[in-house]
Amino acid sequence: MAIDCATGLAPAVALFRSLGDPTRLAILRRIATGEARVVDLTSELRLAQSTVSKHLACLRDCGLIDYRAEGRQSFYALTRPELLDLLRSAEQVLAATGEAVALCPTYGTSAEPPAEVSA
């Protein structure tokens, strides 16, 4: 009996893709420590304002973060505390596997990014 691997996995794939970008992951790790404004993120992560804003929009669209307005400033925060558990679990897996993930020939640090497939 064949199992359709794609059935029901699309939301999980989208979640992990959103976490798979180094900039978005850095933003999430920073926001996990407390609210942050765009200006905070640009200076702390040394990124352009347009880059930070683009990734914040993606994370908002995924429902992982949201913001509250205070005057002319927006303060970004995690929407789901479970995300902290997921990030902690990922760190535990990485600690347990050592360099295995980093050395993965497909997704490791020395691997070329997978080719984009156009629909």
C-alpha positions, 0 to 999 in steps of 0.5 A: 500500500503506497502512502501519499507523503504530500497529503496534509504536509503542506502547512508543515512544509510552509512552516519549516520553509519560513524557518529555513531562511537565515534572516527570518530565523535570526529575526525570530530568535531575536523576537523570542527574547522580547518585542523589537522594532524594525530599527532595533532589528536593523541595528542588532542584525546589521541588515537593511531596513527593507530586508528586515521589513520584507522578512517581517511581512513574511513572518506576519503572513505566516502568523508567526509574529504580529505587531502592536502600534505605539504612536508611530512605532510598531513593536513586533512579538511572537504570536505563538509561544509554542514557537519557542518550544519548537526552536528549543527542540531544534537546538536540542536535535542539533546538539544531539546530532553534532555536525551531521546536519551541517555536513548533509550533502543536500542541505548542509552548509557546504551544499548548493541551495536546491534548485527552484522548481517553477510551476 
